[in-house]
Amino acid sequence: MKIKVCLIQDSPIFFDKEKTIIKVEELTRKYAKKGCELIVFPESFIPGYPRGFSFGAKIGSRTSEGRNLYSEYYKNSIDIQSDDLKRLERLAKLNNVYLVIGITEKENISGSLYCSMLYISPTDGLLGVHRKIKPTGTERIIWSEASGDSLVTFQTKIGKLGGLICWENYMPLARMSMYKKGVEIYIAPTADAREEWTSTMQHIALEGRCFVLGCNQYFTKSMYPKKYLSLVKDEPENMCRGGSVIVSPLGKIIAGPLFDKSGALIADINLEEINLSKLDFDVIGHYSRNDIFQFSVLNQPEMKNEKRFRTKSVQNKGFNSK
């Protein structure tokens, strides 16, 4: 089965949820018209990855300015119980495209924020949400940790989808939780623009025998609104070079990496290549050595099926993966 996929390497309208959603709509319509069936947006694209910000926090103290900045970030983040989600669901439906979008997600009850990615189907709407299980470094100031129930995977018309955000991809057991579900299209939104990230994407493709879609923003300091420039005065102008890349199950680069400019990577991928790649290596099959190793994930959901794949016997049942 051949699928046309698209990675958006662009910048949000920083800390402006409404304008960024409008940009998502424009980009989605543009690339859906080119025949793309799956469109991926980078980590925290809505309302932006706050690169270079400290939020006035250091060990032992926080500033009122930092609290006000967090409040602004919170107000511009996505509540999946709101009309923001309905708008994105309509976008997927009207353009007959699957969307995977990196967002900062807010919980109205707790007041916490999560680094999340939304999986949206053109037929079923929101399939589910993956929340980052371990924010990196000082990201932990603004983003909460998720648990095993966030390690979601989906059986869809275009294949089995799953993935992890940014440096979650350096967690071997988190990767294995995706492999164990048989993920075919492994999606990795990121803020990591190092050239070494390309090697990471190739490694995951080889290890998991899956297609890997690594999607990053391209962002310069001048793209920040003027009121934020004093917060990043010591940062270089080219703050995030991008590096989006599409990799085959044998670790070969199909498209990219794209550096130092906005754009989109588009490629036709053939899921049959996954079967071909497993002749000599299958991380959950003939190379797994289950007689030696045991692996369990607490509270990971069973792979969720789109409606077209559901049967009465499995509908509405919940399972733990162990």
N, C-alpha and C positions, 0 to 999 in steps of 0.2 A: 504494500500500500504506500503510495507516494503522497506526501503532504508538503505544502508550501508554508514555511515558517518565516517569521519576521521578528527581528530584534530591534527595538527602538533605542538608539543611542542619542539622547537629546537632554535638554535641561528643562526643569519645571519653571513655572513662574513662582519664584521662591516664596514660601510661606503664604501663598495666596491660593487657597483650595479651589475657589470658583474658577479663577483664570487657568489654573493647571488642569482642571477637569475639562474645560473648553479645549485646551491644547490636546489632551488625550483623545477627545472626540474627533478633532480635526485630523490627527495623525492616524487614528484607527480607520476613519473613512478613506483616507488617502491610500493606505496600504491594503485595505480590504478590496478596493477597486482594482488592485494589481493581482488579485487572486489569492492573497495570503489567507490561510485558514487558522493560523495560530499567531497572535501578536503578543510579544512580551515587552513589558516596561521594567526599568531598573528598580533597584532597592529604594524604598521610600521616595518614589517619584512624586507621589502626592503626600505632603506638600513640599517635599525636598529633603535631601540628606544634609543635615546642618554641619557640614565639614568646617572645621576650624573653630567652632563655638565651644566655649567652656561652660555656658549657662551659670557663670559666676560661682562655680563650685570648686572647692579644694578641700582637702582633708581637714575637718574640724570647723568649716564655715561655709556659708552660702550667702550670696548678696541679694538684695531686693531687686536689683536690675536683672539678675539671673532668673529669679522667680517670675518676674514679669515676662521675660522672654519665653520661659517654659509655658506660661499661660497663653501667650500668643500662638505658640506651636500647637498647643492642645486645641485651641479654638479652630485651627485650620487643618486638623487631622480628621480622619474619616471615622464616622460612627456607622457600623454596618447595619444598624437598626434604622437608619435614616433614609431620606430620599436620595442621598448621595449614592448609595448602593443601587437603588432602583434605576437611577439614571445610567449607571454603568451596565446594568443588566439589559436595559433597553438598547444601549449602544451595541452590545454583543448580538442581540437578537436582530436588530434592524440591518446590521452589516453581515450577519451570518458568519461570525468569526468567534473563535475562542480567545479570551483575554486572560493573561496572567499579569497582574499589576502589583508592583511594590508600593505599599502605602505605610504611613504611620497611622496606626489604628488607635482610637481612643475608646475607653470604657466609661460610660457616663456614670455608672454606679460607683466604681472604685476610684476613678480619676486617673488611672494608670494609662500609659501609652505602651504600645507594642510595635515592633518592626514586623510587618506582616506582608504576606502576598496573597492576593485574592485569585481564586480560580473561578472563572465565569464561563459558562456554556451558553451558546446561542439558543439552545432549546430548554435548558433546565435552570438558567440563571446561575446564582451562586452555588457552586459545587461544594466549596469549603474554603477554609482559611488556614494557612500555615503561619504560625507566630514563631519568631526567632527564639530558640530555646536557650541561647547564650549570647547576649549582646557582647561585643568586643570592647575591651578596655573601658574608656570613659563613656562609651555608649550606654553603659549601665546606669549612668546618672539619669538618663531620660527614658530608657526603654526597660520594661519589666521582662522577666524570663517566663517562657511558656513551659508546658510539661509534655508528656508523651502523647497526650490526646491531640497535639498540634502536628504530629508527624503524619500528615494526611497524604493519600494517594487516590487517583481517580481513573476508572476505566471509562474511556470516552470513544466516540466515533473515530477520532484521529489517533487513538493509541492510549497507552497507560501513562498518565502524567504524574509527576511528583518532583520533589527537589528540595533544596535547602538554600538559605540566604547567606551570602558572603562567607565569613569564616566559620560558620557551621560546617562548611564543606571541608574543613580541616579536622573534623571530629570523625574518626574512623567508624565508630559505632552508629553515629547518626547517618552516615552514608550507607552503612549496612542495612539500616532500617528501611531505606529506600530500595536497595537492591532486593531485599527479601520479599518485597511486594511485586517484583518483576517490572519495575518502572522502565519504560521504553524511551520516553522523552524526559530527560532530567533537566530541570530548569533551575538556573543559579543566578538570580539577580544579585548584584554586588555593588560595592563602592570601592573595590580594590582595583586600581589602575596600573599596578606593577606588571612588568613583562612576565614576571614569574607566575602570575595568575593564569596566563595562557597554559603553562605547563601543568598547573593544577587541573584545569578543565580537561586537558588531554589525558591526564592520569585517571580521572574519574571515568571518562569514557572507556578507557581500556579496562579499568577495574570492573566497572559495572556492565560492560558490553551494552551500552546504551548511547543514544544521541544526547549530547550535552549542549545546552544553550546558555552561554554565559553572557549576561546583559548588564551593561554599566552606563552611567551618565557621562556626558561630556560637559564639563562645567568650569568656567573661569571666574576669577574673583570679581570682574566687572559685571557679571550677571547678577550679583547680589544687589538688592535695593540699597540706595545710598545710606539709609539709616543703619545698615549692618556693617558697612565697610570698616568702621573703626574696630570691630570685633575680630577682623581677620587681616589687620594691617601688616602683620608679619608673615602672612602666607604668600606663596608665589602666585603670579597671575593665572597660570595654568594649574588649577587646583585638582582637576580630575581629568586625566587624558583619555579615559574611556577604556578601550581594549575589548569590546564585545567580540564574541567568537562563537562559531558553530563547529562542533567536532563530531566525527563519525564514531561508531562503536569500535573501530580499530585504531582510534586515537589520531586519525588524520584530520587536519583542519580543512573544513569545507568552505568556510567563509570567514574573513577577518584574519587576524584581529584588526579592528578599526581603531586607530589612535588619532588624537589631536584634532578631531572635528566631529560635528554632529552628523547624523545620518541614520541609515537603517541597513542591517544585514538581512538579505533575503536568500533563502536556499530551498531547494526541493530535496527532501529527505525520503528515503525508501526504507520502511520498517523491515523489509525482508533482509536488509543488511545485518540486522541484529541476530537472526538465526544463523547466517553465514559466519558471523564472528565467533559463535560459540563452539565451533568445531574443536578448537584447541584450548579454550578457557571459558568457564562458566562459574562465576563466584558463588552462586547459590545452587549449582548443580554438581557436575562431575569434578569440580575443583574445591568443593566445600569441606570435605572431610568431616562430616557430621559425627563420625565415630570418635573423633578427637575433641572437636569444639562444640560448645553449646552457646546459643545466642538467644537473648530474650529482651523484649521491649515492653516496659510497663505502660499499659493503657493506650498503645498505638491503635487507632481505629482500623477495622478491616477496610480494604479498598472499596471506595464508594463507586457504585455504578450509575452511569446516566440511565435515564428511564428506559431507553431502548434496550439496555442490557439486563434489566431487572426481571426477576420472576417472583411469583407469589411466595415461593419458599424462602427467599432471602430478603424480601422487602421488609424494611423497618426493624431488622434485627441488628443488635450491636454486639461486637466481639472485642476481646482483648487479644493482642498478638503476643505470644510468648514462645 
